[in-house]
Each structure stands twice: as structure tokens, then as C-alpha cells.
Amino acid sequence: MKTSIKIFLAALVGLTSCKKLDVTPPDKLSTGIFWNKASDADLALTGIYTTLYAENGQITAYAPMWWENFSDNSYTQNNQGGAKNALISGLTPTSDGFVSGLYQSAYISIAASNSFLANVDKVLTGEKLAQYKAEAYFLRAFNYFFLAQTYGNVPIITADPFTVDFKNKVAKSSRDEVLQLVLADLDLAIASLPDAKFTTGHVVKATAQGYKVRVLLFQKKYAEAAALAKTIIDGGLFSLNSTYAGNFYKPDQTTSPEIMFSIQFKAPAVAHPFAITTVIIGTGYKDLQGTQDMINEYEANDPRKTMTFFFPGDTPAEGWPFPNTVGTPGVNNWTVGFYPGKKWLDPKNVNPQPGIQDDQDYVWLRFADVKLMYAEAQNEAVGPDASVYKQVNEVRARPDVNMPALPAGLSQTEMRERIRHERRVEFALEGQRYFDLRRWGIAVEKLNGFIQNPLTPAVKTIYRSNFDFWPLPQPEIDRNVPELKQNDGY
């Protein structure tokens, strides 16, 4: 925690160096020489969003695709994010990758939000102040919900980092307490965010509403989740993109009517520090490869399968990005028994190698998710009524997907399984599956003993019930002994 706040202080100096604050050491930065005029609020708000570009080696925990490798959907041969070790060896307090990376990145971002909220009223008033604070409240809620889903019990810090006494130790709060803060922050955000489409990268009212639906669903507050999701749907500001793949690369992302929250990039000024195209498909990488179990999930003729994964024999006509070659398992790091990821690839990048630039936005909330969250919540609350069918069928009927409607007469249990299937194929490689399995209480059933590669049946994954709460990184425990206690089972 202390390290995270110090890193944020250094980052704030960099963001505001145009004001010649670089003459002041990072640990001596004073709010008295920054929060003096309205433009400081713009710099500081940009600074909060900039924390979402966090780097954790070649990838970041804020890039949704890499979370798939913790699930039964895909496989990383090079242990990106620590997912391979987490599944094969199990989670420990000293696990590498996201176990430490997410924790640090989230608290850096939270510190930025806390500092902003503590100081912005020095330079702004009225509606602009309310909107700017609403954005900071959302971004703090986004990070705390990420922590609550992943680690469960974590410290709650809401104080301005410039006022924190680093000598004090911190204890953790319960997941329920963290979620109470998340909901309170989301309500504050909803009250003052503009009721508009998501276009500029700044969050809007529906962004916060959509995340509140996600939190309520996580808490199994089904009636409330369904009612709020219906409010977003009835608002009419968002719709399904007629082109499914267009949600995942430029320039189509910039005009997608479906995207409700994304972390936005724009090359060359704001490109990925290491191209995700390279890590997904490049020579020496291919670290997002679908499992056979994932492929088997698709219904016959579901075009989302070939929009999401490559298959043996694919050529440039099917989007294979290496000219004059054919996709072949066992060649060019294509792991036999798996299917390289295709979703998220920028089709303009041919023969991707380290050093290329790409700028796909990290999409964290789509309108399709709101529709399927409504269907799930409504089905759990009252059963498979006509509105549940409508939302699921509309996702399936997207013009370039055009899958048939669900059969009539499904029971609540049957509809539940249909919705879970639809979520898996609609959001494959988007980071949803791992959290869905844990939310549904079936992660042990699906992941413990799972054989990722049928060609190596002796290699099975490990998932124990305590993994629903990740271990807190050991350095954080060591820095806050004895107040900060490790989560149970580690």
C-alpha cells in the first residue's frame, strides 16, 4: 500500500511537469503548489484515467483478454499474468503476475481518485465539479470492485494520499464492506454523470449504472439488478453493434454504439507499450489460445467461433496475419491442441512482430452484457418470462451473428444454462468467464482437475474453494504486520 501511494506521487509529478513541479522531490510534493486553478483539475482527472494504462510486464491486469487464461477458455504458454502457474500449481501469496500486479495497480488508481476527490473543490464549482467528482467516484468504484471480485477482503483507503501517515499499518475490510463502498461511489457517480453515449473515454451515467448492475448481480440481488438493467435498456442510448468483431479494433471501436466503458488508446501518441497483437498471435508468443472445451461450447454454425479463434488451415482470407502461410498447429508457436485467439487483433497489422504499434481499446462493458445481465437477473428473480427471451434472442440475432432464437418453454434451470452458455460464447476472450464461474459458485467444479489440453491429459489444473479469494501479495502482508492478515487458506 505504501509503495503504491509513493508510485502515485511520482506519477503525479510526471503528469504535471509542465507546471515545473519537477523541481520538487516526489515525496515532498505539496497540494499547495498544484491545486491553484481550474486547469489543474483537468490534469488530475486525466491522471486518474492514465493509471488504467498500468503496465505489468508485457501485459496489464487492466487488459480484459488476459484474464481468460485463468479460466477454462484459453491457455497462455508463456505464463502471461501468472495464469499458467496459477492453474497448474495453484495460487500462493508469492505468485507472480496479476496476484501482485492488480493489487498494486488498483491502489495506485485508487490513490489518484482519493487525491482528486480531496482537492478538486479548491478549483472547481457547480456542475463541472459535480461531474468531475462523479468520474473519480466511478473510477474508484471500478478498482475496488475489481479488488473485491478478486481478493475479496482488502483494505479500504479513502484518504488523500498526501495526508497518509506511512508509519501506520493498515488492516483489511470484509468483501461486504468493500462492496458497500463500491455501491455508494457508483450512486454518487450516477447522480452527476451525463446521460449520454460513451464516446470520448470519459465515463457516462450508463457506465456507472452498468457497473452497478454487475455489482448487484454479484451480490445476488436479482430483482434490483434486473430493474436497473431495464432502465439502461429502455434509455435507448445504446444498441448492439451490427458488426460483432468491430467492437474489438480500430477504427470500428470509435463508432460502436455498443461500447459503454473502455480504456481508450490512440496510436502513435497513446499506443500499447507492447502490442497486444504481438502477444496474442506473434511469433514466439501466441499467449491467448482457446481450449478444445471452449471450442466445443459453440453451437453449429455460430459465426462468433471463427470471429474469435483461428483454426487449422486458415489463410489470410480468414484473417490469418502471416502472408503466404497457412495456420498450422505445431508451427510458429501454435500449441497443438489449442486454437490461437483472433478477437482483438488489428487486421491492419500484417506479420506482427515485437516493435509494432497497436491501439485497440480495452473494452470492459458492452451493451450486450447489460442485456444478458438483465436476462440472468430476471430469470433468477421471476423465471424465464418473455423479457428474458427477448434480451437473449436479440444478442443472438445480431446481424452478422444471426443465430436462431431459443426454443420456447424452457424451465428456469434450462434458461439459466442457456444464459450461461450465451455469456461464454458472446464474451469469449473478454475476461468475463473467470469471474462468472466464481460468481456462479461453480469454479471448483469447472476448473479443478480441468484438462486444458486433451493431448496432455496428465496435466490438470488446480482450483480450490479458497481461490475465490486470492491471497494478498506477501510484500503487502510483510509491510503491514500485524494488522494486515492473509486471506484464509494461504
Secondary structure, DSSP 4 states (H G I P E B T S, - for coil): -HHHHHHHHHHHHHHTGGGTGGGS-GGG--GGGTTTSHHHHHHHHHHHHHGGG--BTTB-TTSGGGGGGGTTSEE-TT-GGGHHHHHHT---TT--THHHHHHHHHHHHHHHHHHHHHHGGGT--HHHHHHHHHHHHHHHHHHHHHHHHHTSSB----S-GGG--TTS---PBPHHHHHHHHHHHHHHHHHHS-SS---SSS--HHHHHHHHHHHHHHTT-HHHHHHHHHHHHHH-S----SSSGGGSSTTGGGG-SSEEEEE--BTTTB--SS-HHHHHHSTT----EE-HHHHHHSPTT-THHHHHB--TT--GGGT-SSTT----TTSTT--TT-EEB-TT--TT--S--TT------EEEEEHHHHHHHHHHHHHHHH-S-HHHHHHHHHHHT-TTT-PPPPPTT--HHHHHHHHHHHHHHHSTTTT-HHHHHHHHT-HHHHHTT--S-TTSTT------GGGGSPPPPHHHHHHTTTTSPPPTT-
